[in-house]
Amino acid sequence: MQPLLQPLPALSLWPYSRANTLRQRSRLQKKSGRDRAMIIAPVSRRTFIKSSTALAAGLVLSPAIIGRAEAATLKLKCSSSLPNDPKYANGRVYYDNLVKNLKANGLGEQIEVAFFPDNQLGQEIDVINSVKLGVIDLMVSGSSISANLVPLVGTFDLGYLFASFPQQTKAFDAGAAKPIEDALLKGGNIRIIAWAYNFGSRSVLARKPVKTPEDLAGLKIRTLPNPVITECLRLMGAAATPLAFGEIYTALQAGVLDGLEHDPPTILASKFFETARFYALTQHNFSPLAIYFSDMTFNRMDPKLRDGFLDAAKKAAADTRSHGLAVEKEALAALTEKGVTVAECDRDAFRKRVAPQTENFIRARPESKAVIDIVRATQA
């Protein structure tokens, strides 16, 4: 009988303009012994999905095999849309911290995590659905993408809801995150292992200076494919343009976009500054970084192994938060050195334009009010 968990073939990836070039630089790192969990694996999405679908079917139909397979090394897949940058990309930083903490918990030999950066497994909307189905085990991404599965998660995308990341953590500790986590598990079959920070607040990078809502008028600014954050940018004055992350660079090159909104390290790591040179510190969204975990994977793990893994995963999130707070200022300085004009703007004017969004959201989704009230009551 063939082993249940077959290694995935390292095939060249489908053409993906500039992003494909970056991916092709990645090579499967073959390790052994204590370091074999540290795998960054390029693979074609079609082959991956085909293999993983067959694996998922086997897990459902062969419970006896599951017991034997889990006695061996447990293999997990972790996806991120960001480049494979160990300093400025939150997915890679989290992965490195996870491997470190797995070893510290004595699980380096028992759990092997393969990391797939740079949209290797498809666009985020495809990946989050694969996590829901148990085809992909882990995903490191902002909360925004899961709002496509469970709209209540979009609460965290409301413009100017959070004032800072430390305030966000206090609000989550006070209970603001629990209703969102419960809704995602119930409606999406996805667990939140822990919350971390995106590496800075989201601001607007454009081809021209932006200081007021009037300056944004008519500019095609890329937003996440998420109705709440798209509406936020529309209220700010932009011609909000939803687009998958992997398509941003070529759209900027082609002039399809006039800019985007994102945090400084992501703009630096993804080289978006090469086509847009004005960064307005609108700071309209402090997007929480979620560590998504398939509930199917959770349920098939041996409880003793699972407890140690979850402990390591939560510690990795805490380490990633600390890194994110430190690296935002470094990224802003690096962008300035590369010729980007980083400037303050009239945030009060933007905040006033966006203010109606929250009340409209509460009317549409009354269950969000309890979450929003906790956030508003929490001071940094």
Residue pairs with C-beta under 8 A, 6 or more apart in sequence:
3 69
3 72
4 55
4 58
4 62
4 65
4 66
4 68
4 69
5 55
5 69
5 72
5 75
6 51
6 55
8 41
8 43
8 47
8 48
8 51
8 114
9 43
9 47
10 27
10 28
10 41
10 42
10 43
11 42
11 43
11 44
11 47
12 24
12 42
12 44
13 20
13 23
13 24
13 42
13 43
13 44
13 45
13 120
14 20
14 44
14 45
14 46
16 23
16 119
16 246
17 249
17 250
18 249
18 250
18 253
19 118
19 119
19 246
19 249
22 83
22 84
22 118
23 42
23 118
23 119
23 120
24 42
26 40
26 42
26 84
26 117
26 118
27 42
28 39
28 40
28 41
28 42
29 38
29 39
29 40
29 41
31 37
31 38
31 39
33 109
34 103
34 108
34 109
35 108
36 73
36 108
36 109
36 112
37 99
37 102
37 103
37 108
37 111
37 112
37 113
38 99
39 112
39 113
39 114
39 115
40 84
40 114
40 115
40 116
40 117
41 114
41 115
41 116
41 120
42 116
42 120
43 116
43 120
43 121
45 120
45 121
45 122
45 126
48 121
49 121
49 122
49 130
49 135
52 77
52 130
52 135
52 136
53 135
55 135
56 133
56 134
56 135
56 296
58 65
59 66
59 134
59 296
59 300
66 300
70 300
70 301
70 302
70 305
73 109
73 110
73 111
73 112
74 110
74 111
74 112
74 301
74 305
75 112
75 113
75 114
76 111
76 112
76 113
76 114
76 137
76 138
76 297
77 113
77 114
77 116
77 121
77 136
77 137
77 138
78 91
78 95
78 98
78 113
78 114
78 115
78 116
78 137
78 138
78 139
78 140
79 91
79 116
79 120
79 121
79 127
79 130
79 131
79 136
79 138
79 139
79 140
80 89
80 90
80 91
80 92
80 94
80 95
80 115
80 116
80 117
80 118
80 139
80 140
80 141
81 91
81 117
81 118
81 119
81 123
81 124
81 127
81 141
81 245
81 246
82 89
82 90
82 91
82 92
82 117
82 118
82 245
82 266
82 269
82 270
83 89
83 92
83 117
83 118
83 269
83 270
84 92
84 115
84 117
84 118
85 92
85 269
86 92
86 93
86 96
87 93
87 265
87 327
88 199
88 265
88 266
88 268
88 269
88 327
88 331
89 117
89 265
89 266
89 269
90 140
90 196
90 197
90 198
90 199
90 265
90 266
90 289
90 320
90 324
91 115
91 117
91 140
91 141
92 115
92 117
93 320
93 323
93 324
94 140
94 196
94 289
94 291
94 316
94 317
94 320
95 113
95 115
95 140
97 315
97 316
97 317
97 319
97 320
97 323
98 113
98 312
98 313
98 316
99 108
99 113
100 316
100 319
101 311
101 312
101 313
101 315
101 316
101 319
102 108
102 111
102 113
102 309
102 312
104 312
104 315
105 308
105 309
105 311
105 312
106 308
107 305
107 308
107 309
107 312
110 305
111 305
111 309
113 138
118 246
119 245
119 246
121 127
121 130
121 136
122 130
123 244
123 245
123 246
124 139
124 141
124 145
124 244
124 245
125 145
125 148
125 225
125 244
127 136
127 139
127 141
128 139
128 141
128 145
128 146
128 148
128 149
128 188
128 190
128 292
129 149
130 136
131 137
131 138
131 139
131 190
131 292
131 293
131 294
132 149
132 188
132 189
132 190
132 294
133 189
133 294
133 296
134 189
134 294
134 295
134 296
134 297
136 294
137 293
137 294
137 297
138 193
138 291
138 292
138 293
138 294
138 297
139 291
139 292
140 289
140 290
140 291
140 292
141 289
141 290
141 292
142 198
142 224
142 287
142 288
142 289
142 290
143 153
143 156
143 157
143 180
143 287
143 288
143 289
143 290
144 153
144 154
144 156
144 157
144 224
144 226
144 228
144 229
144 287
145 224
145 225
145 226
146 153
146 184
146 188
146 190
146 290
146 292
147 153
147 154
147 157
147 226
147 227
147 228
148 225
148 226
149 184
149 187
149 188
149 190
150 183
150 184
150 187
150 188
151 365
152 179
152 180
152 183
152 365
152 367
152 368
153 180
153 183
153 184
154 226
154 227
154 228
154 229
154 361
155 161
155 180
155 361
155 365
155 368
155 371
155 372
156 162
156 180
156 287
156 288
157 224
157 226
157 228
157 229
157 232
157 285
157 287
158 228
158 232
158 357
158 358
158 361
158 372
159 229
159 232
159 235
159 236
159 284
159 285
159 350
159 351
159 354
159 357
159 358
160 284
160 285
160 350
160 351
160 354
160 355
161 285
161 286
161 358
161 372
161 375
162 168
162 171
162 285
162 286
162 375
163 286
163 380
164 286
164 380
165 197
165 201
165 286
165 321
165 324
165 325
166 380
167 286
167 375
167 378
167 379
167 380
168 197
168 286
168 288
168 375
169 195
169 321
170 378
170 379
170 380
171 177
171 374
171 375
171 378
172 195
172 288
174 374
174 377
174 378
175 374
176 371
176 374
176 375
176 378
177 192
177 195
179 367
179 370
179 371
180 192
180 371
181 191
181 192
183 367
184 190
184 191
184 192
185 191
185 295
189 294
189 295
189 296
190 292
190 293
190 294
190 295
191 292
191 293
191 294
191 295
191 298
192 290
192 291
192 292
192 293
193 291
193 292
193 293
193 310
193 313
193 314
193 317
194 291
194 313
194 314
194 316
194 317
194 318
195 288
195 289
195 290
195 291
195 317
196 288
196 289
196 290
196 291
196 317
196 318
196 320
196 321
196 324
197 286
197 288
197 289
197 320
197 321
197 324
197 325
198 263
198 266
198 286
198 287
198 288
198 289
198 324
199 263
199 264
199 265
199 266
199 323
199 324
199 327
199 328
199 331
200 263
200 264
200 265
200 324
200 327
200 328
200 331
200 332
201 263
201 283
201 284
201 285
201 286
201 287
201 328
202 261
202 262
202 263
202 282
202 283
202 284
202 285
202 286
202 287
203 261
203 262
203 263
203 264
203 279
203 280
203 281
203 282
203 283
203 284
204 210
204 216
204 221
204 236
204 238
204 259
204 260
204 261
204 279
204 280
204 282
204 284
205 259
205 260
205 261
205 262
205 267
205 272
205 273
205 276
205 278
205 279
205 280
205 340
206 216
206 219
206 221
206 258
206 259
206 276
206 278
206 280
207 219
207 258
207 259
207 275
207 276
207 277
207 278
208 215
208 219
208 258
208 278
209 215
209 278
209 280
209 341
209 343
210 216
210 219
210 278
210 280
210 282
210 345
211 280
211 343
211 345
211 346
212 345
212 346
212 349
213 236
213 237
213 346
213 349
213 350
213 353
214 237
215 237
215 280
216 236
216 237
216 238
217 237
217 238
218 239
219 238
219 239
219 258
219 259
220 238
220 239
220 241
220 256
220 257
220 258
220 259
221 233
221 238
221 239
221 240
221 241
221 257
221 258
221 259
221 260
221 261
222 241
222 242
222 243
222 248
222 251
222 257
222 259
222 260
222 261
223 229
223 230
223 232
223 233
223 240
223 241
223 242
223 243
223 260
223 261
224 230
224 242
224 245
225 242
225 243
225 244
226 242
228 357
228 361
229 285
230 240
230 242
231 240
231 357
232 240
232 284
232 285
232 354
232 357
233 240
233 261
233 284
234 240
235 353
235 354
235 356
235 357
236 282
236 284
236 350
236 353
236 354
237 350
237 353
241 257
243 251
243 257
248 257
248 260
248 270
248 272
249 270
249 271
249 272
249 275
251 257
252 259
252 260
252 272
252 275
252 276
253 275
258 276
259 276
259 278
260 267
260 272
260 276
261 282
261 284
261 285
262 272
263 287
263 328
263 331
264 279
264 328
264 331
264 332
264 335
265 324
265 327
265 328
265 331
266 272
267 273
267 279
267 331
267 335
268 331
268 334
268 335
268 338
273 279
273 335
273 338
273 339
273 340
277 339
277 340
277 341
278 340
278 341
278 343
279 332
279 335
279 340
279 341
279 342
279 343
280 343
280 345
281 342
281 343
281 344
281 345
281 347
282 345
282 347
282 350
283 347
284 350
284 354
289 320
289 324
291 313
291 316
291 317
293 313
298 306
301 309
332 342
335 342
336 342
358 372
361 368
362 368
362 369
362 372
